[in-house]
Amino acid sequence: MRTKSLISMVGKIVSSEVRKEEDIHMTKIEQIRAEMVAAMKNKDKDRKETLSMLLAALKNKAIDKRADLTEAEEFEVIKKEIKQTKETLELAPEDRMDIREACEKRLAVLQEFAPEEMSEDAIKDAIDEVLADLGIESPAPSDKGKIMKGLMPKVKGRADGALVNRLVGERLK
């Protein structure tokens, strides 16, 4: 009897460790689903609705692609949801505090899953790297297309396109 309980305890410890390992390698869809379940258990309706909306957007993208999403594609969907929520917030009338508060709550939840944005210094380093790869020492405005073509795959999903464009433009002067 004592051996069975000891084996049972060891089995529980091992399975909890395996679950911890699996948590590290979860896809965004699995992470969001787990967070949604936690929100339901905590009776946090706003968080649950936001996560449900995000989960639906990710699943729809995967269905459209007919394959699992890459990490970059997942981040793209999350950023799109953030952008749409920000636009809704900007367009909401000043006197509609209910809409504004809902958008702010939704943004707070979405930001948890958003990729970390690249800093201006990191983008500048990436620009320097692309210029070195292309062998361009003093970039001219006519080189902008080549530079952007080499740069965007490196920063896509991790940096704002307008910021990248501005920094490249500054470098061309």
N, C-alpha and C positions, 0 to 999 in steps of 0.2 A: 504494500500500500504506500509506504513511504517513498519507494523508488518511482512509482507512477506520478506522485505529486511533484517530485523533484524534476522528472522528465517534463511534466506539464509546465512547470515554472520556467525551465530552460527554453522550452518551445515558445512560450509567450514572450520571453526576453528577445529571442532571436527574431521572431516575427515582427516585434516592434522596431527592432533595429533595421530590418529589411524595409519596413514601411518608411522609416526616416530616410533611408537611401533612395527609395522611390520618389519621395517628396522632392528631392533635389533635382531629379530628372523629369519632373512632370511638365507636360506641355502647358501652354497658356490656357487652353480649353479646360484641361483637368484642374489647373489651379483655380480658375474662375468658378468652375462647378463646385469645387470644395469650399470656396469662399461663400458661394451662394447658399450652400447647405448650412454653413455656419450662420449666415445672416438669417435664414429661416428659423433656425433653432433659437437665435437671439431675438426673434420677432422684430428685426430691423427691416421694415417694409421698403423704405427708400433704397437702401443698399441692395436688397434682394432684387428689386425692379431694375436697377441700373446694371447689376451683374447679369441678370436675365437678358436684358437688351444686348449687352456686349457679347454674351455667349451666342445669342441668335445671329448676330452680325458675323462672328467668327465661323460659325457653322455654315452659314449661307455662302460665305466666301469659299470655304472648303468644298461645298457641294458644287458651286460654280466651276471650281478648278478641277473637280473630280479626283482630288488627291489631298493628302494631308498638307497643311500649310507649313511653310518654312518660318523660322523665327522672324525674319524680316517681313514676311507677309502678315504675320500676326500683329507685329508692331504697326504696320501700315493701317490695318483695320482699326486698331486702338486709336491711333492718331487721327484717323478720319472721324471716329466717334467724338473725340475731344474737340476737333475743329467744328463739327456740326453743333455741339453743345455750346461752344463759345459764340457761334453765330446766333444761335437762339437767344442767348443771354444778351448779346449786343442789340438785337432787334426787339427785345421785349420792352414794352413801354415802362417808363419810370414808375408809374403808379401800380404796376402789376408785380407786387412783391412776391406773390405766390410762385409765379413763373421764375423770377430771379432766384429765389431761395432754392427751388427745385433744381435749377441748372447748376447752381453753386455746389449743392450736395452731390449731384451727378458728376461734376468735374472732379471733386475731391476723390471720389471712388475710382474714376477712370485714370486719374494721375498715378494711382498706386501701381497700375499695370503698364504704364507708359515707359518706353525705353528712356534711359538717361541721355539727355541731350549733350551733344559735343560742345565744348567751350569754344570761344573764338580762337584761343591759342591753338587748340587741337585742330581746328579747321585750317588755320594758317599753316600749321605743320603739314597737314595733308596736301595743301596747295603747293608748298615747297617740294614735297615728295613727288607730286605729279609733274611739276616743272623740271625737276631733276631727271625723272623718267623720260620726259619728252626731249630733254636736252635744250631747254629754252632758258637762257640766262637773263635776258631782258624782255619780258613778255610785252607784246604789242596788242592793241585792241583786236587785231585780226586773228590772234591766237586764242581768243576767248572760247570759241567753239571746241577746239582741241582740248583745252584745259578742262572745260566743264565735262566733256565726254569722259576724260580719264578720272575726274574727281568725283562725279556723282555716284558711281558704284561704291566708292569707298565711304561716302558719308550718308548714303540714302537711308532714310528711316532713323538716323541718329542726329541729323542737323536740319534746321529750317532752310528750305531752298532759297528763300529771299535773303537770308543772312549769308549763305554761301555765295550767292550771286553778287551781293554787295562787297564781300571781302575779295572776291576775284576781281571785281571792277576796280577796287582800290589798288590792287596789286598791278593792274595794267597801266596806271597813271604814271 
